[in-house]
Amino acid sequence: MIATAPGKLILTGEYAVLDGAPAIVVAIDRRAIARRGGEVTTSPFVLAVAAELGGEAGEIARRVVVDTSALYDGELKLGLGSSAAATVAATACAGVPRDQIFAIALAAHGNAQALRGARGSGADVAAAVHGGTIAFEAGRVRRLAWPDGLLLVPFFTGAAADTATLVARVAALRTPDVAAALAAIGDASRAAEAALDVQAFARAGAAIDQLARATRIALVPPCVAAARSALAALGGTAKTTGAGGGDVGVAVLPATADATEAARRLIEAGCKPLRLSVDETGVDTRAAT
């Protein structure tokens, strides 16, 4: 048995999704690959799957080996949801029926993440299971269609971020200003679900800026702000994804914009464009050959 699951980008709703706001998430075409029959794993996420399953299925899971190298740049974490993709792929590889994969993987991933201080929302697990573009809200998934008129250009900010640490730090700062920023993030994400366009992403980026000011945490790397300014002349914008603080950002432009010129401006702003696209296929299994 071989199972694969895609990574993800959380485009809007970050942080506020933990309070029940919707998040817009896309699965991306880099995958974790799980295979049966290895040595007993040391991965905390695969071991969490084994603990969740128990019995014979748990024993199978304990010997699942997951390759997440496609979600890294060498040893460097890109922030593409490698742990969620690994958890989903391992769950599928252990023989869990497709209609049960999300529930098992969500519990296992949350348990493993809790040891680091933050269980997470499950949006990344949902993207790995379902693929494509989704709105994720309070455990529910709504499928969306990425608009033909919108160009998405992911880029690496040059530094990895520790998502669990950032989430825990923000959660500990529930001042009125932080609450207002989280509400703005939620409102921007709802607007993005209603209309996936440049204006919605610009609003979502401004809401993250507001949260960064309220928490005094460097959630928006300088290259993201520079990219935003550089892309304005092309009718585009740029923002962080997920917890921010580094990892992958995204440029969003009208599909009529010159993609080569956009990439040039991103590079000059200190960003590294990545060859990523939306992966419409979620978790997938096949017989080993």
N, C-alpha and C positions, 0 to 999 in steps of 0.2 A: 504494500500500500504506500502510495505517495500522495501527499496533500500539499496544496499551495494556497497562500492567502496574500492579498495585496496589502501594501502599505497605504498610508493616508496623508491627507493634508486637511487640518481643521481650518476652514477659511474664515468663518465668522462665528460669533457666539462663545468664543473662548472665555474661560473663567465663569461667565454667566450661565453656561450650560450646567454647571454644578448646582445652580439654584433653580433649575427647571426651565431655563430659557432654551429656545432652539439653537442648534448649531448647524451650519452648512458644512458638510464634509465631502471630500472627493476621495475615492480610491485611486491609487496611482499604479502605473505599470512597472512596479518593482515588487518582487514577491519573496516571502519566506517559503522555504521548501522543507517539508517534514518527511522523514522516512522511518520505517520501523526497523527494529532489530539491532540497534547499537548497544553500547555499554549503558549502564544506568546513568541517566542524565544528571548534570549538575545545574541545569537551568532552573532558576526559581519559578519561572512561569510554567515550564513543562511539569515540574514537580507539583505545582499547584493544580494543574489539570489532573494529574494522577490522584492527588488527594481528594479532589472533587468527585472523581468517578468511583474510586474504590474498586475492590474486587478484581476480577479478571481484566476488565477494561483499564483499571488503574495500573495493573502490572504491565500491560501493553504500553501504556503511556509513559511509564518510567523508562522505557527503552526506545523512546522516540527521539531521534536526533533531528534538530532543526538548523538549517542554514539560513542566516539572515544577512549574509554578506552583501546581497544586492541592495540592501537598505542602508548601507554604509559607504563611505568613501575611504577605502582602506580600513584603518582603525578608527576613523573619525565618524562619530554619530551625526547623522543629518537631521534627525527629528522627523522621520517618516513613519513612525509607529511600528518600529521593529518588534517591540515586546508584544503588542496586540496581535500583529500578524503571526508571530511565532506561536502565541497561545491558541489562536484560531486554527492554524495549520496543525498543531499538535493534537487539538481536540478532534479534528476531522480524521487525522491519521490513526487515532485510537479506535476508530470505528463508530463514533457517535453519529446517529442519524442527522441528516441536514437540518431538520426542523428543531433539533435540540442543541445544535452547536452554539448558537448565540447565548443561550441561558447558561450553559456549562462554561463556555469561554469567558463570559462576563463575570461570573462568580470567581473563577480561577484567577483571572487577570486582576480583579479588584483585591483579592486576598493577597496576591504577591505584591501589588503596589502599596497596599496598606502598611506593609513592613517598612516602606520607605517614607511613609508619612501622608500619603494621599491616595485614595482608592481610584480616583478618576471618575469621569462621567460615563464611560462606556462608548462614547462616540467613535473612538478609534476601533474598538472591537466590532461595532456595527458596520463600519466601512469595510473591514476585512471580511466580514461574513457576506454582506450584500453587494459590494462593489458599486461602481457608478457614482452618481451624485445623489446625496441624501440630505434630508433635514432630520436631525436626531433631537428628540425632545422627551425627557422623562422616560427613557427606555423605549420610546416608540420611533419607528422609522417611516418617513414619507419619502417616496422616490421623486426626484426632480430630474429635469432634462437640462443639461448644460446648453445654453443658447448658442446658436450658430454665429451670432453677431458679436460674441465676446471671446477675446484671446487671453488665455491664461499662460503666463510665463513664470514658472517657479525658479527661484534662485537661492543659492546658499549664501548666508550672510558672512561666512568666514569663521564662525565660532560655534561650537556646540553649546547647548543649554541644558541644564538639569531641570526637567519639567516638574518632577515631584517636589523639588525644593522650592521652585517658584510658586507652584500652586499652594504649598503650605504657607509660604510667606504672605501671599495675598490673602489667604483665608484667615490669617491671624490679625489682619488690619481692617476690621469691619467698622470704620469710621463713617460718618454721614457722607463725606466726599467719595469714599470708596463705594458705598452703596449706590450713590448717584451714578458713578462711572459704570458699575455693573449693570444698572438699569439701562444706561445708554447703549451698552454693548448688546443687551438683549433686544432692545428696540431696533437697533441697526440690523441685527440678524433676522428679525421678523421682516424688516423691509427688504432684505436681500432675498429671503424666500419668496416674497411677493413679486420681486423684479430683480433678477440677477443682472445687474448692469454696473457700469463704472461708478455711477453716483452712489449706489448702495455700498460698494466696497470702500469708496472714499469715506463715507459716513462711518463704516465699521472701523476703518483705520483711525479716524479721529477719536472714536470712543476708546480705543486702546491707548491712544496718547493721553486721554483724560485719566484712565486708570493708572498709567505710569506716573503722571503728576500727583495723583491722589496718594499713591503708595510710596512714591519716591524710590521706586525700583526701576532699573534700566531695562524695561521691557521692549523698547524700540531701539535696535541697534542704529548707529549713525548712518550706515549704508542704506537702510530702509528709508530714512528721512531724505537722504540725498537722492535715492532712486525716485521717490515720489515727486520731488521737484523736477528732476530730469525728464520724467515721463509726461509731465503736465502739458508740454507743447504738442505731444502726440495724442492728447485726449485721454491719457491713462492715469493710473495711480498705482501705489504700491503699499503693501502692509505686511505685518508679521503674520505668521500662522501659529496655531496652537498656543503654547504658553509664552511665545516670544522670547526675548532675551538673547536670541541667536538662532541657530538652526536654519530652517528654510523660510523665506518670505515669498510673496507672490506679487508679480506685476499683473495688472488687469487693464486691458486696452480694447478699444473697438477692433473688430476683426479686420477692418479696413486699414489699420495702422501698419506701417512698415516693420515687420518683425525683426529684420536685420538691424534696422536703426534702433529699435527698442533694445535689442541685445547689446548693441554698442554702448548705448547710454547706461545700461545697467552695469556693464563692466567698468565704465568710467566712474560710476558712483561707488565702486568697490564691491560690487556683487558678482557672483559667479553663476550665470544662467545654467540651469540643469535641463537635461533632455528627459522630461517627464510628461506623461499625458494621462488623461482620465482612463482608468481601466474599468470597463463595464462588467467584467466578470468577478464575482466574489470568490469565496472559498471553493476550491475544486479538488476532486480526488480522482485517482486512477490507479490501476494495478501497476505494481512495479514490474519492470522488464529486465 
